């Protein structure tokens, strides 16, 4: 576990106190960890979110064509 000393403004301290109370946490350290985890889920790992999965499915529909062999691919390329 890493320990850090941080300086918070009055408003940030209030927000952590609210988060701590709302989620029934014992310490502000737990509240900071929760806020960081929520930030990570929403902004840093979009590929894990359901919206991202839906976007991938939209991209995948109808944009690709399968070829059984290289001859079919060559035919398609030559006919373009």
N, C-alpha and C positions, 0 to 999 in steps of 0.2 A: 504494500500500500504506500502510495506517495502522499506526503503531507505538504500543504502549501499555506502560506499566510497571504490572505487577500484583503484588499481594502474595498469596502462597499460604501456606496452612497446611502443616504437615508432612505430613498425610495427603493433601492435594490434590497436593502435590509428588510423593509416592510413586505416586499414581494416574497422573499424567502420565508418570512414569518407566516404569511398567508398560505404558501405552498405547504409548509410544515404542518400547519393546523388542518388544512383541507385534506391532506392525505394521511394524517395521524402519525407523522414521523416524530422521532424522539429528538433529533438534533438538526441544526441547520446544515450540517455536513451531508446528511441524508437528503435534505431538500435540494442542495446543490447537485448531488449525484442524480436525483430524479430529473431536474431541469436539463442537465447535460444529456441524459438518456433520451428524453423527449426530443431535444434538439437533434440528436443523432438520428433518431428514427425518422423524423420529418424532413430533414435537410441533407444529411450526409449519406443516407442509404436509400435513395429513391427507387433503386432497382428491386428492393424488397417490398415496396408498397403495392397494394392491389391496383392502384391507378397505373403504375408503371407496367404491370403485367397486362392490363387491358390495352395499353398503347402498343405493346409488343404484338399482341394478337391482331390488332388493326393493321399493323405493318405487314404481318405475315400473310394476311388474307389476299390471295389473288395476285401477288406481285412476283411470284416465283413459278417457274415451270420446270418440271422434272423431265429429264432425258434418260432413256434407257441405255444409250450408248453415245459415243462421240460422233457417229455419223448423223444422228438426229440433231445434235447440237450444231454441227457444221451446216446442215440444211437450213436450220432456223437462222443462223447468222448470214448465210448467203442470200436468203430471201428478204432480208430487211432492206 
